[in-house]
Amino acid sequence: MLHYAIVFFVIALIAALFGFGGIAAGAVEIAKILFFVFAIMAIVAFIVSLGRKG
């Protein structure tokens, strides 16, 4: 999922470079959502792994 967030961020950078503001804004929003979902899933997985060890 982090891979997709990075891909959308790169798409946003390229779109912004060529002046496509709407496409860039949409890609940035998708990248932010995917990044936060990844971060939440990573934190939950870390907490669950701590609970299983102890």
N, C-alpha and C positions, 0 to 999 in steps of 0.2 A: 504494500500500500504506500509505503514511503517512496517507492520507485515512481508510482503514478503521480504523487505530489510533485516530485522533482520534474517529471516530464511536463506537467501542466505549467509549472513555473517557467521552464525553458520556453514553452510555447508562448507564454505571456510576454516574456522578454523579447522574443523575436517579433511578435505582433506589435508590441509597443515601439520597437525599433523602426518598423515600417509604417507606423502611424495608424494602426488599426486599434483605436482606443477601446471600442466596445468589446472586441474579441479579447484584448489583453485583460480588461477588467473581469470578464467572465472566467478566463483561465486562472487568474489570480484567486478569485473566490473559490473555484473548485480546488485549487492547490491548497488553500488555507484550510478548507473543510477536511480534505484528505489528511493533511498533516496533523490536525487536531484529533481526528479519529485514530490515527496511528499512535499518537502520543498517549491517548487515553488507554488504548489497548495494550501498549507496552507497559504502562504503569500498573494496570490490572494484572497482567501476566507476571510482573515482578512481585507484586504483593501476594499473589496466589502461590508462587514458587517459594516465597519465604514462609508461608503458612504450612506448606507440605514438608519442609525440611525440619521445622521445629516442632 
